[in-house]
Amino acid sequence: MHRLALTGGITALLLGLGAVVTTSAVSQASEPASARSRALHFDVAFSPLSVVEANNVRNPPSPFALGDEIVFHDQLSVKGKRAGDEVGSCVIAALTPEVLANCSLVIRLSGGTITGQFASSPGPAPKAIAITGGTGTYLNVGGEGTLAELENNTGTLTLNVLAFPAKGRGA
């Protein structure tokens, strides 16, 4: 009987702690977001295609093999004035039914850097970019963007940057 009362007391204590933790998590998650949004628009001058043949097993008619990398260093401008650049690489992850690459990039601007990731395949379809972070003015950012290819190795880059307030001590 004593054992049952002790077990029941411990269970009640654990359920009570669980309710406190759950209530605390829900109240933090339901707080209104105080992120500031900012749109950045750039014209892009793409660098020439540069493939690093990382896989020695090659299909002669194919320009790519699994694991090959495409590296880039593109120039960014706003209204004809240089605004920064973007550097990155794409690893070829699939060859069929279409070529598909996993890409990462660093966008260098005067106030700091913005990092991102995206999936890419050949063709003019816009590439959706996930903004994963930044430095300097862009510390604590997230968001999304779109990279669109136009004619003559040019394109546009639009970033919807969300600046989140720093959390915790010393942040």
ChimeraX attribute file (.defattr): number of C-alpha atoms within 10 A of each C-alpha:
attribute: neighborCount
match mode: 1-to-1
recipient: residues
	/A:1	6
	/A:2	7
	/A:3	8
	/A:4	9
	/A:5	10
	/A:6	11
	/A:7	12
	/A:8	12
	/A:9	12
	/A:10	12
	/A:11	12
	/A:12	12
	/A:13	12
	/A:14	12
	/A:15	12
	/A:16	12
	/A:17	12
	/A:18	12
	/A:19	12
	/A:20	12
	/A:21	12
	/A:22	12
	/A:23	12
	/A:24	11
	/A:25	11
	/A:26	11
	/A:27	10
	/A:28	10
	/A:29	10
	/A:30	8
	/A:31	8
	/A:32	7
	/A:33	9
	/A:34	10
	/A:35	14
	/A:36	11
	/A:37	13
	/A:38	11
	/A:39	12
	/A:40	11
	/A:41	16
	/A:42	21
	/A:43	21
	/A:44	24
	/A:45	19
	/A:46	20
	/A:47	14
	/A:48	11
	/A:49	10
	/A:50	12
	/A:51	16
	/A:52	13
	/A:53	16
	/A:54	15
	/A:55	12
	/A:56	10
	/A:57	9
	/A:58	13
	/A:59	9
	/A:60	8
	/A:61	6
	/A:62	8
	/A:63	10
	/A:64	21
	/A:65	21
	/A:66	19
	/A:67	17
	/A:68	19
	/A:69	22
	/A:70	18
	/A:71	20
	/A:72	18
	/A:73	19
	/A:74	18
	/A:75	20
	/A:76	25
	/A:77	17
	/A:78	13
	/A:79	9
	/A:80	9
	/A:81	9
	/A:82	14
	/A:83	15
	/A:84	19
	/A:85	20
	/A:86	19
	/A:87	16
	/A:88	17
	/A:89	20
	/A:90	22
	/A:91	22
	/A:92	22
	/A:93	18
	/A:94	16
	/A:95	14
	/A:96	7
	/A:97	6
	/A:98	9
	/A:99	15
	/A:100	18
	/A:101	23
	/A:102	16
	/A:103	20
	/A:104	20
	/A:105	21
	/A:106	20
	/A:107	19
	/A:108	19
	/A:109	17
	/A:110	10
	/A:111	12
	/A:112	14
	/A:113	19
	/A:114	25
	/A:115	22
	/A:116	21
	/A:117	20
	/A:118	19
	/A:119	17
	/A:120	20
	/A:121	16
	/A:122	9
	/A:123	9
	/A:124	12
	/A:125	12
	/A:126	17
	/A:127	17
	/A:128	18
	/A:129	24
	/A:130	20
	/A:131	23
	/A:132	17
	/A:133	19
	/A:134	20
	/A:135	14
	/A:136	12
	/A:137	14
	/A:138	19
	/A:139	17
	/A:140	19
	/A:141	22
	/A:142	23
	/A:143	19
	/A:144	18
	/A:145	23
	/A:146	17
	/A:147	20
	/A:148	18
	/A:149	19
	/A:150	15
	/A:151	7
	/A:152	8
	/A:153	13
	/A:154	16
	/A:155	18
	/A:156	18
	/A:157	19
	/A:158	17
	/A:159	21
	/A:160	18
	/A:161	22
	/A:162	20
	/A:163	20
	/A:164	17
	/A:165	14
	/A:166	11
	/A:167	8
	/A:168	6
	/A:169	5
	/A:170	5
	/A:171	7
